[in-house]
Amino acid sequence: MGAAGAAGIPAPGSGEPVRAPVRPGGLLDVLGVASVVLDTEGRIVLWSPQAEELFGYSAQEALGEYAARIMVHEQHVDLVVKLFADVMETGQNWAGAFPVRRKDGSTRLVEFRNMRLLDDRGDVYALGLAADQTTVRQLERDVALSTRMVAQSPIGLAVLDTDLRYVSVNPALERINGTPAEEHVGRTIHEVLPHLDADTVAAAAREVLESGRPVVDRQVVGRTPADPDEEHAWTVSLYRLEDALDNVLGVACSVVDVTAQHRAAVEAEGARRRLALVADATTRIGTTLDLERTARELADVAVPELADVAAVDLLEAVVQGRPSTLGPAEPAVIRALAVAADHAPDALAAADPPGQVARYAPDRLVTECVRTGRPVLVAEVGAAELPRIARSPEAAEWLARAGVHSYLAVPLIARGEVLGALDLKRSRNPLPFGEDDLVLARELASRAAVQIDNARWYQNARDTALTLQRSLLPSHPPVTGGLEVASRYQPAGATAEVGGDWFDVIPLDGGTTALVVGDVMGSGINAAATMGRLRTATNTLAALDLDPARLLEHLDRITEGLDHSIATCVYAVHDPRLRQCRIANAGHLPPVRLRTGRPPELLDLPTGAPLGVGGVAFSTTTVDLEPGDRLVLYTDGLVETRQHPLDERLNALLALLDGPDRPLEEVCDLLLRTLHQPDNSDDVALLIARVRTTDQARRSD
């Protein structure tokens, strides 16, 4: 390289761009190297500013003087003269350290380097380079320390130039990256580590290079050629390198492998999320005794935290209340109760819709799960496994289209009986199901199975009670005696037990008709059975043509003997000839009378005590009922709620009845639709009677 190139100025015709002169590097300035040129006689002919600083003599004082006299301590003059003569004679370099006496009389130990020079005329000179030995030794120690630390450090270290290309790397970084040092040099981070998020690291390095602000412990996760099959984690710190004159040299990079800590943190976070999910499941699953809702709650908890698609399936025999055991060659008849999916429409289309009963062949994985009572985990689902997961070939195609890649089925077991399975699939979540997922799924299934079993048994008991209840209620003609009659029985909400509400229409001698509405306190099969007994007793006593108050007294004594049962009842007998109705009340809500041209009214009756209290007299009240008048009897489930006062609800009932005359069936529907709340925990019995006119009676006769 010529002088121009050495100075940073392009040679003429070189085609290189013109650049500004490069600033000094600073290392020689740190050393303070003094330059001295001697002629063949040992006189000083050139004297640098550093020499002036090191020895204390100015150029004017030093030039022309014998170097040995002002540069060397007097006790070493002879030795130095001899060494100088050897260098000039042989041309071999010499190096050593001698104490020198400075102009101010102080002594300093100085490192010397001497060599012979030859100019273009053949003249010989001696060049002496000198530096303070303390400074040289300090720099040597620093370099040695840095070199040894870089070479032996377990931390990966690298230097990048201003173009962010590797200049050097230490052995630790060679091991971390799985690439020899020589294959780093001159290449960028992305070129060396293509499977790492190199752009992010390079952007951070560029920012450090420009701003001078370091980046400390930035975490990077990825794979390197050292272990291409496993992800590792590192903390990367970046610092700008500058020389003593603040010239930017590049970026220093330190890399610490924190894979163990990262994995521990990931596992801890996973454990925390699993505990949170279990805690969430505890509060969200089993909020009611509704079977379908409990299953939906389980599916909703599992998605998307555990799976992208979750289905809750029960064996059909279990739903019907029968024990179910499957032989090795038996298919599983399964009822889908709930399904949930997180942005997986194709996988959702492959699932059985809730309520559908499907037959799964013996080789299906869900069949294996419910038959053995053990989980089935397929971490990596391939083309061979999809037909064993799906119910049909069409469903298998939907699952393949959805990208289902991992499958887990966990049995729902309660009280030692396999009820069904929690079926889980992953499509959007790239991770396969693992052992931690299996533990979590089993925990969810275990907790939910008990709730599902409770709901199942409750549902079966409720269905039985409701069947009994309906079988005990009368089936009356729309017209009886002098009355047109309509009735309704509305069970309580799906999560409440069947109550003991009943009504009856009893034709009596002489064209009279008995109307009865009652409510046995309690719920379930016992309440329904008690209701059946009281209804039978009422029918028997009504045939004796007893006064209503007298009839209630007999019912009171009968109720006392029915296992401490309590019931309310309204008993009314309509006589079309007298156009009257005799009514007795046993602790029941008052009937409503609707008369033509008048507002609806609650009949003012003595309330009486409920049946079963015993020893309380009842009284009979006679009210007029003209043709066209209506009498509305009902149980408390129609009007009572927890949110509203009873008077407010009774006024709402009267307001609904205060309107144009409608067919009785429509009135029944209107009252139930408007007044009975969906979440009401009480059932309703409703009976409406209208007194027929003479023309109506004649036409029917």
SEMIVEX-214972 format. One record per residue (C-alpha): residue number from 1; x, y, z. Coordinates in steps of 0.02 Angstrom, whole numbers, always signed. Layout:
<NUM; <X; Y; Z>>
...
END
This chain:
<1; <+0; +0; +0>>
<2; <+71; +171; -47>>
<3; <+80; +326; +59>>
<4; <-87; +389; -5>>
<5; <-175; +227; +38>>
<6; <-93; +223; +208>>
<7; <-163; +395; +247>>
<8; <-339; +344; +198>>
<9; <-331; +442; +34>>
<10; <-366; +339; -124>>
<11; <-227; +323; -250>>
<12; <-256; +413; -415>>
<13; <-356; +308; -536>>
<14; <-397; +177; -404>>
<15; <-584; +206; -420>>
<16; <-605; +204; -230>>
<17; <-722; +332; -151>>
<18; <-644; +483; -68>>
<19; <-646; +464; +121>>
<20; <-601; +579; +264>>
<21; <-436; +544; +352>>
<22; <-447; +407; +483>>
<23; <-426; +467; +662>>
<24; <-282; +395; +764>>
<25; <-317; +229; +845>>
<26; <-259; +284; +1017>>
<27; <-154; +133; +1073>>
<28; <+13; +216; +1034>>
<29; <-50; +370; +1123>>
<30; <-88; +264; +1276>>
<31; <+90; +195; +1272>>
<32; <+166; +365; +1236>>
<33; <+301; +288; +1124>>
<34; <+446; +407; +1098>>
<35; <+542; +405; +932>>
<36; <+726; +455; +922>>
<37; <+843; +445; +770>>
<38; <+1033; +442; +794>>
<39; <+1173; +461; +669>>
<40; <+1323; +345; +662>>
<41; <+1409; +442; +801>>
<42; <+1262; +424; +918>>
<43; <+1205; +605; +903>>
<44; <+1018; +643; +903>>
<45; <+955; +701; +735>>
<46; <+767; +677; +761>>
<47; <+671; +700; +925>>
<48; <+482; +668; +939>>
<49; <+361; +762; +1055>>
<50; <+337; +598; +1151>>
<51; <+526; +593; +1180>>
<52; <+515; +767; +1251>>
<53; <+377; +710; +1370>>
<54; <+467; +548; +1419>>
<55; <+643; +620; +1449>>
<56; <+601; +799; +1490>>
<57; <+714; +880; +1358>>
<58; <+644; +989; +1220>>
<59; <+694; +960; +1039>>
<60; <+808; +1112; +1043>>
<61; <+897; +1041; +1195>>
<62; <+912; +865; +1128>>
<63; <+954; +884; +944>>
<64; <+1142; +865; +910>>
<65; <+1175; +794; +1083>>
<66; <+1244; +621; +1117>>
<67; <+1096; +512; +1156>>
<68; <+1188; +413; +1289>>
<69; <+1218; +571; +1386>>
<70; <+1037; +627; +1404>>
<71; <+940; +466; +1379>>
<72; <+1034; +340; +1488>>
<73; <+1083; +337; +1670>>
<74; <+1270; +367; +1687>>
<75; <+1303; +197; +1761>>
<76; <+1239; +112; +1602>>
<77; <+1323; +225; +1475>>
<78; <+1463; +106; +1428>>
<79; <+1345; -40; +1406>>
<80; <+1226; +62; +1300>>
<81; <+1367; +127; +1190>>
<82; <+1424; -51; +1158>>
<83; <+1247; -108; +1116>>
<84; <+1226; +41; +999>>
<85; <+1386; -5; +909>>
<86; <+1327; -186; +888>>
<87; <+1163; -130; +811>>
<88; <+1249; -13; +690>>
<89; <+1378; -145; +644>>
<90; <+1270; -301; +630>>
<91; <+1100; -227; +588>>
<92; <+1016; -338; +720>>
<93; <+883; -260; +828>>
<94; <+902; -244; +1014>>
<95; <+774; -225; +1154>>
<96; <+791; -198; +1339>>
<97; <+749; -92; +1488>>
<98; <+862; +38; +1570>>
<99; <+835; +170; +1700>>
<100; <+851; +346; +1632>>
<101; <+883; +507; +1720>>
<102; <+760; +640; +1666>>
<103; <+805; +822; +1648>>
<104; <+720; +858; +1816>>
<105; <+837; +731; +1900>>
<106; <+705; +596; +1926>>
<107; <+736; +417; +1869>>
<108; <+617; +317; +1763>>
<109; <+629; +138; +1698>>
<110; <+607; +140; +1510>>
<111; <+582; +2; +1381>>
<112; <+694; +25; +1227>>
<113; <+682; -47; +1051>>
<114; <+832; -7; +936>>
<115; <+855; -46; +752>>
<116; <+968; +10; +609>>
<117; <+895; +119; +469>>
<118; <+962; +146; +293>>
<119; <+906; +294; +186>>
<120; <+903; +309; -3>>
<121; <+1082; +378; -9>>
<122; <+1154; +232; +87>>
<123; <+1176; +328; +248>>
<124; <+1150; +229; +409>>
<125; <+1049; +287; +559>>
<126; <+985; +209; +719>>
<127; <+800; +218; +768>>
<128; <+761; +207; +950>>
<129; <+584; +179; +1015>>
<130; <+555; +206; +1200>>
<131; <+409; +194; +1319>>
<132; <+383; +201; +1505>>
<133; <+402; +22; +1568>>
<134; <+263; +40; +1697>>
<135; <+141; +86; +1560>>
<136; <+201; -55; +1449>>
<137; <+187; -183; +1588>>
<138; <+12; -124; +1634>>
<139; <-43; -139; +1454>>
<140; <+36; -312; +1440>>
<141; <-56; -368; +1598>>
<142; <-219; -298; +1532>>
<143; <-198; -386; +1366>>
<144; <-147; -549; +1448>>
<145; <-293; -540; +1568>>
<146; <-416; -500; +1430>>
<147; <-347; -635; +1317>>
<148; <-353; -768; +1453>>
<149; <-527; -717; +1511>>
<150; <-596; -715; +1336>>
<151; <-517; -883; +1295>>
<152; <-569; -972; +1455>>
<153; <-732; -886; +1497>>
<154; <-888; -998; +1500>>
<155; <-983; -848; +1431>>
<156; <-990; -832; +1244>>
<157; <-899; -674; +1187>>
<158; <-887; -593; +1017>>
<159; <-833; -432; +935>>
<160; <-930; -362; +788>>
<161; <-862; -225; +676>>
<162; <-959; -71; +626>>
<163; <-1042; -171; +487>>
<164; <-1099; -296; +620>>
<165; <-991; -434; +552>>
<166; <-896; -549; +667>>
<167; <-716; -499; +700>>
<168; <-680; -628; +834>>
<169; <-768; -754; +945>>
<170; <-707; -851; +1095>>
<171; <-712; -1041; +1116>>
<172; <-869; -1033; +1224>>
<173; <-966; -948; +1085>>
<174; <-898; -1076; +962>>
<175; <-978; -1211; +1070>>
<176; <-1141; -1116; +1093>>
<177; <-1162; -1081; +907>>
<178; <-1091; -1248; +851>>
<179; <-983; -1158; +723>>
<180; <-791; -1139; +718>>
<181; <-719; -966; +747>>
<182; <-651; -952; +570>>
<183; <-826; -978; +501>>
<184; <-888; -831; +603>>
<185; <-761; -702; +546>>
<186; <-826; -584; +412>>
<187; <-1005; -649; +422>>
<188; <-1162; -574; +498>>
<189; <-1264; -649; +640>>
<190; <-1401; -703; +520>>
<191; <-1275; -789; +406>>
<192; <-1202; -888; +551>>
<193; <-1366; -922; +641>>
<194; <-1508; -930; +514>>
<195; <-1627; -1020; +635>>
<196; <-1616; -885; +767>>
<197; <-1710; -721; +777>>
<198; <-1553; -639; +713>>
<199; <-1641; -484; +645>>
<200; <-1695; -434; +821>>
<201; <-1518; -455; +888>>
<202; <-1444; -361; +740>>
<203; <-1568; -219; +763>>
<204; <-1519; -206; +947>>
<205; <-1334; -207; +900>>
<206; <-1363; -70; +773>>
<207; <-1451; +35; +905>>
<208; <-1306; +9; +1026>>
<209; <-1182; +55; +889>>
<210; <-1274; +217; +852>>
<211; <-1326; +271; +1027>>
<212; <-1190; +200; +1138>>
<213; <-1323; +140; +1261>>
<214; <-1291; -42; +1309>>
<215; <-1419; -181; +1299>>
<216; <-1409; -296; +1449>>
<217; <-1481; -471; +1470>>
<218; <-1601; -471; +1324>>
<219; <-1672; -647; +1310>>
<220; <-1665; -739; +1144>>
<221; <-1743; -910; +1112>>
<222; <-1702; -1018; +962>>
<223; <-1595; -1157; +890>>
<224; <-1414; -1162; +837>>
<225; <-1310; -1291; +743>>
<226; <-1244; -1348; +913>>
<227; <-1415; -1426; +952>>
<228; <-1529; -1404; +802>>
<229; <-1669; -1515; +874>>
<230; <-1696; -1422; +1038>>
<231; <-1738; -1243; +1078>>
<232; <-1618; -1153; +1194>>
<233; <-1625; -985; +1280>>
<234; <-1486; -857; +1302>>
<235; <-1467; -685; +1377>>
<236; <-1373; -569; +1260>>
<237; <-1286; -409; +1315>>
<238; <-1215; -283; +1192>>
<239; <-1090; -141; +1222>>
<240; <-1013; -15; +1105>>
<241; <-824; -25; +1088>>
<242; <-726; +138; +1081>>
<243; <-540; +177; +1085>>
<244; <-453; +307; +1193>>
<245; <-498; +443; +1068>>
<246; <-683; +391; +1064>>
<247; <-671; +311; +893>>
<248; <-810; +181; +874>>
<249; <-731; +11; +842>>
<250; <-886; -99; +843>>
<251; <-995; -195; +966>>
<252; <-945; -319; +1101>>
<253; <-1070; -457; +1130>>
<254; <-1086; -576; +1278>>
<255; <-1199; -729; +1272>>
<256; <-1251; -831; +1425>>
<257; <-1345; -995; +1405>>
<258; <-1497; -987; +1521>>
<259; <-1589; -1135; +1447>>
<260; <-1610; -1222; +1615>>
<261; <-1681; -1066; +1697>>
<262; <-1791; -1033; +1545>>
<263; <-1861; -1208; +1547>>
<264; <-1888; -1199; +1735>>
<265; <-1980; -1034; +1712>>
<266; <-2085; -1107; +1572>>
<267; <-2126; -1258; +1679>>
<268; <-2169; -1146; +1827>>
<269; <-2280; -1039; +1718>>
<270; <-2361; -1196; +1649>>
<271; <-2391; -1259; +1826>>
<272; <-2463; -1092; +1876>>
<273; <-2580; -1092; +1727>>
<274; <-2632; -1271; +1764>>
<275; <-2671; -1226; +1945>>
<276; <-2767; -1073; +1886>>
<277; <-2865; -1180; +1764>>
<278; <-2907; -1307; +1899>>
<279; <-2962; -1166; +2015>>
<280; <-3065; -1092; +1873>>
<281; <-3144; -1261; +1841>>
<282; <-3191; -1277; +2024>>
<283; <-3296; -1119; +2015>>
<284; <-3363; -1139; +1838>>
<285; <-3409; -1323; +1828>>
<286; <-3564; -1384; +1918>>
<287; <-3650; -1219; +1949>>
<288; <-3818; -1306; +1920>>
<289; <-3887; -1482; +1918>>
<290; <-3926; -1470; +1733>>
<291; <-3834; -1610; +1642>>
<292; <-3809; -1522; +1475>>
<293; <-3755; -1359; +1557>>
<294; <-3627; -1448; +1668>>
<295; <-3554; -1532; +1514>>
<296; <-3544; -1364; +1423>>
<297; <-3455; -1288; +1572>>
<298; <-3322; -1425; +1564>>
<299; <-3297; -1400; +1376>>
<300; <-3286; -1212; +1396>>
<301; <-3154; -1226; +1532>>
<302; <-3046; -1341; +1424>>
<303; <-3047; -1222; +1273>>
<304; <-2930; -1139; +1230>>
<305; <-2817; -1162; +1382>>
<306; <-2798; -1349; +1359>>
<307; <-2864; -1389; +1185>>
<308; <-2928; -1307; +1027>>
<309; <-3078; -1424; +1021>>
<310; <-3160; -1510; +1169>>
<311; <-3309; -1628; +1171>>
<312; <-3398; -1703; +1320>>
<313; <-3478; -1871; +1279>>
<314; <-3578; -1988; +1391>>
<315; <-3623; -2168; +1363>>
<316; <-3806; -2177; +1315>>
<317; <-3840; -2313; +1443>>
<318; <-3770; -2199; +1579>>
<319; <-3882; -2056; +1523>>
<320; <-4031; -2173; +1536>>
<321; <-3979; -2223; +1712>>
<322; <-3918; -2397; +1669>>
<323; <-3746; -2470; +1705>>
<324; <-3636; -2492; +1553>>
<325; <-3495; -2614; +1523>>
<326; <-3415; -2639; +1353>>
<327; <-3337; -2800; +1289>>
<328; <-3183; -2798; +1178>>
<329; <-3287; -2815; +1019>>
<330; <-3433; -2702; +1070>>
<331; <-3459; -2529; +997>>
<332; <-3489; -2380; +1111>>
<333; <-3657; -2294; +1097>>
<334; <-3618; -2116; +1147>>
<335; <-3724; -1961; +1170>>
<336; <-3636; -1796; +1133>>
<337; <-3677; -1674; +1273>>
<338; <-3567; -1525; +1232>>
<339; <-3433; -1467; +1111>>
<340; <-3325; -1310; +1111>>
<341; <-3197; -1247; +986>>
<342; <-3078; -1101; +971>>
<343; <-3073; -1041; +790>>
<344; <-3079; -1218; +724>>
<345; <-3235; -1228; +614>>
<346; <-3178; -1383; +519>>
<347; <-3142; -1479; +679>>
<348; <-3307; -1420; +749>>
<349; <-3397; -1484; +594>>
<350; <-3319; -1656; +624>>
<351; <-3387; -1665; +801>>
<352; <-3556; -1743; +844>>
<353; <-3682; -1604; +880>>
<354; <-3745; -1598; +1060>>
<355; <-3892; -1713; +1089>>
<356; <-3847; -1832; +948>>
<357; <-3822; -2016; +988>>
<358; <-3683; -2099; +886>>
<359; <-3611; -2273; +877>>
<360; <-3421; -2284; +885>>
<361; <-3340; -2443; +822>>
<362; <-3235; -2550; +941>>
<363; <-3072; -2490; +861>>
<364; <-3108; -2306; +892>>
<365; <-2998; -2221; +1021>>
<366; <-3143; -2149; +1120>>
<367; <-3217; -2325; +1130>>
<368; <-3051; -2388; +1197>>
<369; <-3052; -2247; +1326>>
<370; <-3226; -2283; +1396>>
<371; <-3202; -2472; +1385>>
<372; <-3037; -2476; +1482>>
<373; <-3066; -2324; +1591>>
<374; <-2891; -2263; +1545>>
<375; <-2834; -2108; +1450>>
<376; <-2784; -2121; +1267>>
<377; <-2646; -2001; +1212>>
<378; <-2587; -1983; +1032>>
<379; <-2455; -1847; +1038>>
<380; <-2427; -1843; +850>>
<381; <-2583; -1881; +748>>
<382; <-2548; -1946; +574>>
<383; <-2655; -2005; +430>>
<384; <-2666; -2178; +509>>
<385; <-2738; -2112; +673>>
<386; <-2872; -1995; +605>>
<387; <-2995; -2135; +557>>
<388; <-2982; -2202; +735>>
<389; <-3022; -2031; +808>>
<390; <-3167; -1983; +695>>
<391; <-3334; -2072; +693>>
<392; <-3342; -2081; +503>>
<393; <-3229; -2058; +351>>
<394; <-3312; -1890; +317>>
<395; <-3272; -1832; +493>>
<396; <-3092; -1891; +471>>
<397; <-3078; -1781; +316>>
<398; <-3142; -1632; +416>>
<399; <-3012; -1664; +551>>
<400; <-2873; -1677; +422>>
<401; <-2931; -1514; +344>>
<402; <-2931; -1432; +516>>
<403; <-2750; -1484; +544>>
<404; <-2782; -1588; +699>>
<405; <-2610; -1649; +751>>
<406; <-2630; -1707; +931>>
<407; <-2768; -1802; +1023>>
<408; <-2811; -1843; +1203>>
<409; <-2962; -1935; +1274>>
<410; <-2986; -1945; +1462>>
<411; <-3121; -2051; +1545>>
<412; <-3254; -1970; +1654>>
<413; <-3260; -2081; +1807>>
<414; <-3371; -2051; +1959>>
<415; <-3403; -2169; +2103>>
<416; <-3308; -2306; +2013>>
<417; <-3414; -2299; +1855>>
<418; <-3356; -2241; +1684>>
<419; <-3483; -2112; +1626>>
<420; <-3403; -2058; +1462>>
<421; <-3253; -1963; +1401>>
<422; <-3178; -1790; +1384>>
<423; <-3115; -1783; +1204>>
<424; <-2978; -1655; +1166>>
<425; <-2893; -1605; +1002>>
<426; <-2762; -1478; +951>>
<427; <-2751; -1395; +782>>
<428; <-2700; -1212; +804>>
<429; <-2592; -1242; +958>>
<430; <-2429; -1309; +883>>
<431; <-2376; -1405; +1039>>
<432; <-2425; -1588; +1055>>
<433; <-2513; -1651; +1210>>
<434; <-2387; -1704; +1341>>
<435; <-2384; -1782; +1513>>
<436; <-2424; -1616; +1599>>
<437; <-2576; -1596; +1487>>
<438; <-2630; -1772; +1530>>
<439; <-2618; -1737; +1717>>
<440; <-2718; -1577; +1696>>
<441; <-2851; -1661; +1588>>
<442; <-2871; -1801; +1714>>
<443; <-2891; -1676; +1854>>
<444; <-3025; -1580; +1758>>
<445; <-3113; -1741; +1709>>
<446; <-3108; -1805; +1888>>
<447; <-3185; -1647; +1959>>
<448; <-3314; -1631; +1821>>
<449; <-3364; -1814; +1824>>
<450; <-3433; -1799; +2000>>
<451; <-3535; -1646; +1950>>
<452; <-3596; -1732; +1792>>
<453; <-3643; -1887; +1891>>
<454; <-3739; -1781; +2017>>
<455; <-3830; -1695; +1875>>
<456; <-3864; -1862; +1790>>
<457; <-3941; -1941; +1946>>
<458; <-4038; -1784; +1983>>
<459; <-4103; -1779; +1805>>
<460; <-4157; -1960; +1815>>
<461; <-4244; -1931; +1982>>
<462; <-4327; -1774; +1916>>
<463; <-4387; -1862; +1759>>
<464; <-4458; -2002; +1866>>
<465; <-4546; -1879; +1981>>
<466; <-4612; -1779; +1834>>
<467; <-4679; -1937; +1752>>
<468; <-4763; -1984; +1915>>
<469; <-4828; -1807; +1936>>
<470; <-4904; -1801; +1762>>
<471; <-4980; -1973; +1781>>
<472; <-5069; -1916; +1940>>
<473; <-5142; -1758; +1865>>
<474; <-5316; -1768; +1792>>
<475; <-5367; -1767; +1612>>
<476; <-5531; -1673; +1612>>
<477; <-5648; -1624; +1469>>
<478; <-5651; -1439; +1422>>
<479; <-5831; -1428; +1480>>
<480; <-5898; -1505; +1638>>
<481; <-6064; -1466; +1726>>
<482; <-6096; -1282; +1706>>
<483; <-5913; -1236; +1680>>
<484; <-5791; -1217; +1537>>
<485; <-5622; -1266; +1607>>
<486; <-5438; -1247; +1554>>
<487; <-5284; -1300; +1652>>
<488; <-5096; -1306; +1647>>
<489; <-4957; -1390; +1742>>
<490; <-4783; -1312; +1720>>
<491; <-4634; -1401; +1801>>
<492; <-4499; -1298; +1884>>
<493; <-4337; -1254; +1792>>
<494; <-4225; -1396; +1733>>
<495; <-4112; -1380; +1885>>
<496; <-4252; -1388; +2014>>
<497; <-4343; -1540; +2078>>
<498; <-4523; -1575; +2033>>
<499; <-4643; -1509; +2164>>
<500; <-4809; -1570; +2228>>
<501; <-4927; -1447; +2141>>
<502; <-5091; -1517; +2078>>
<503; <-5262; -1470; +2016>>
<504; <-5422; -1567; +1991>>
<505; <-5594; -1546; +1912>>
<506; <-5722; -1664; +1992>>
<507; <-5899; -1681; +1921>>
<508; <-6027; -1702; +2062>>
<509; <-6211; -1746; +2074>>
<510; <-6341; -1617; +2023>>
<511; <-6229; -1534; +1892>>
<512; <-6111; -1462; +2022>>
<513; <-5923; -1463; +1997>>
<514; <-5782; -1464; +2123>>
<515; <-5624; -1365; +2079>>
<516; <-5464; -1404; +2174>>
<517; <-5289; -1328; +2171>>
<518; <-5158; -1382; +2297>>
<519; <-4973; -1377; +2334>>
<520; <-4878; -1506; +2437>>
<521; <-4727; -1426; +2520>>
<522; <-4564; -1506; +2467>>
<523; <-4508; -1579; +2303>>
<524; <-4459; -1739; +2216>>
<525; <-4540; -1909; +2213>>
<526; <-4599; -1898; +2393>>
<527; <-4694; -1736; +2359>>
<528; <-4770; -1809; +2201>>
<529; <-4823; -1966; +2295>>
<530; <-4902; -1863; +2435>>
<531; <-4992; -1759; +2305>>
<532; <-5063; -1920; +2228>>
<533; <-5128; -1976; +2397>>
<534; <-5212; -1809; +2433>>
<535; <-5289; -1802; +2261>>
<536; <-5361; -1976; +2283>>
<537; <-5428; -1930; +2455>>
<538; <-5503; -1769; +2387>>
<539; <-5594; -1863; +2248>>
<540; <-5661; -1988; +2374>>
<541; <-5720; -1855; +2497>>
<542; <-5795; -1747; +2359>>
<543; <-5911; -1891; +2311>>
<544; <-5987; -1880; +2485>>
<545; <-6053; -1705; +2446>>
<546; <-5969; -1631; +2599>>
<547; <-5962; -1447; +2637>>
<548; <-5794; -1376; +2578>>
<549; <-5738; -1333; +2754>>
<550; <-5786; -1506; +2815>>
<551; <-5691; -1586; +2671>>
<552; <-5533; -1489; +2714>>
<553; <-5545; -1547; +2895>>
<554; <-5542; -1727; +2835>>
<555; <-5395; -1689; +2720>>
<556; <-5304; -1607; +2865>>
<557; <-5315; -1765; +2969>>
<558; <-5260; -1871; +2820>>
<559; <-5111; -1758; +2789>>
<560; <-5058; -1770; +2971>>
<561; <-5031; -1956; +2944>>
<562; <-4924; -1936; +2788>>
<563; <-4748; -1924; +2863>>
<564; <-4766; -1747; +2930>>
<565; <-4820; -1680; +2761>>
<566; <-4886; -1503; +2741>>
<567; <-4995; -1442; +2597>>
<568; <-5100; -1291; +2549>>
<569; <-5264; -1310; +2457>>
<570; <-5414; -1216; +2389>>
<571; <-5574; -1318; +2370>>
<572; <-5724; -1241; +2280>>
<573; <-5893; -1312; +2231>>
<574; <-5990; -1226; +2091>>
<575; <-6181; -1240; +2084>>
<576; <-6247; -1176; +1916>>
<577; <-6426; -1173; +1976>>
<578; <-6389; -1059; +2124>>
<579; <-6257; -964; +2024>>
<580; <-6145; -978; +2174>>
<581; <-5979; -1052; +2224>>
<582; <-5937; -1114; +2398>>
<583; <-5751; -1102; +2437>>
<584; <-5639; -1155; +2580>>
<585; <-5453; -1112; +2595>>
<586; <-5312; -1204; +2684>>
<587; <-5167; -1082; +2685>>
<588; <-5172; -1054; +2497>>
<589; <-5163; -896; +2391>>
<590; <-5337; -825; +2357>>
<591; <-5424; -860; +2190>>
<592; <-5462; -719; +2068>>
<593; <-5641; -683; +2014>>
<594; <-5673; -597; +1848>>
<595; <-5848; -524; +1826>>
<596; <-5915; -441; +1671>>
<597; <-5892; -253; +1675>>
<598; <-5790; -257; +1835>>
<599; <-5604; -263; +1870>>
<600; <-5528; -429; +1924>>
<601; <-5527; -457; +2112>>
<602; <-5441; -568; +2236>>
<603; <-5575; -656; +2336>>
<604; <-5575; -607; +2519>>
<605; <-5570; -778; +2601>>
<606; <-5514; -834; +2773>>
<607; <-5338; -898; +2741>>
<608; <-5347; -1047; +2855>>
<609; <-5201; -1156; +2908>>
<610; <-5109; -1274; +2790>>
<611; <-5161; -1455; +2786>>
<612; <-5062; -1561; +2907>>
<613; <-5051; -1432; +3046>>
<614; <-5200; -1512; +3134>>
<615; <-5330; -1447; +3255>>
<616; <-5374; -1291; +3155>>
<617; <-5552; -1257; +3096>>
<618; <-5589; -1209; +2917>>
<619; <-5732; -1101; +2855>>
<620; <-5834; -1096; +2695>>
<621; <-5866; -935; +2600>>
<622; <-6003; -919; +2469>>
<623; <-5974; -805; +2320>>
<624; <-6084; -766; +2171>>
<625; <-6034; -830; +1999>>
<626; <-6145; -770; +1859>>
<627; <-6140; -839; +1682>>
<628; <-5983; -775; +1596>>
<629; <-5891; -749; +1761>>
<630; <-5722; -832; +1778>>
<631; <-5630; -905; +1926>>
<632; <-5439; -921; +1923>>
<633; <-5354; -1042; +2043>>
<634; <-5163; -1057; +2046>>
<635; <-5015; -1108; +2151>>
<636; <-4881; -991; +2219>>
<637; <-4755; -1039; +2083>>
<638; <-4853; -928; +1962>>
<639; <-4830; -767; +2059>>
<640; <-4694; -785; +2190>>
<641; <-4513; -735; +2152>>
<642; <-4363; -691; +2258>>
<643; <-4344; -521; +2179>>
<644; <-4519; -448; +2198>>
<645; <-4644; -424; +2341>>
<646; <-4795; -540; +2333>>
<647; <-4918; -395; +2326>>
<648; <-4829; -327; +2172>>
<649; <-4840; -495; +2086>>
<650; <-5024; -517; +2130>>
<651; <-5059; -346; +2057>>
<652; <-4968; -400; +1898>>
<653; <-5083; -552; +1890>>
<654; <-5238; -444; +1906>>
<655; <-5171; -324; +1773>>
<656; <-5147; -467; +1648>>
<657; <-5324; -530; +1681>>
<658; <-5398; -355; +1662>>
<659; <-5417; -358; +1476>>
<660; <-5531; -414; +1337>>
<661; <-5611; -583; +1358>>
<662; <-5503; -718; +1280>>
<663; <-5518; -905; +1259>>
<664; <-5466; -990; +1421>>
<665; <-5325; -1085; +1338>>
<666; <-5250; -921; +1279>>
<667; <-5265; -848; +1454>>
<668; <-5171; -997; +1527>>
<669; <-5031; -975; +1402>>
<670; <-5024; -787; +1432>>
<671; <-5009; -804; +1620>>
<672; <-4874; -937; +1612>>
<673; <-4777; -847; +1476>>
<674; <-4780; -681; +1568>>
<675; <-4774; -723; +1752>>
<676; <-4677; -885; +1768>>
<677; <-4490; -849; +1771>>
<678; <-4376; -972; +1676>>
<679; <-4263; -994; +1828>>
<680; <-4408; -1014; +1949>>
<681; <-4372; -1158; +2067>>
<682; <-4557; -1196; +2095>>
<683; <-4683; -1280; +1982>>
<684; <-4854; -1209; +1938>>
<685; <-5031; -1276; +1935>>
<686; <-5160; -1164; +1852>>
<687; <-5347; -1191; +1836>>
<688; <-5469; -1069; +1754>>
<689; <-5658; -1098; +1749>>
<690; <-5789; -994; +1658>>
<691; <-5975; -1007; +1700>>
<692; <-6068; -1054; +1544>>
<693; <-6220; -955; +1488>>
<694; <-6390; -1038; +1468>>
<695; <-6373; -1037; +1278>>
<696; <-6204; -1121; +1290>>
<697; <-6274; -1253; +1405>>
<698; <-6420; -1288; +1289>>
<699; <-6307; -1302; +1136>>
<700; <-6194; -1425; +1223>>
<701; <-6344; -1526; +1282>>
END
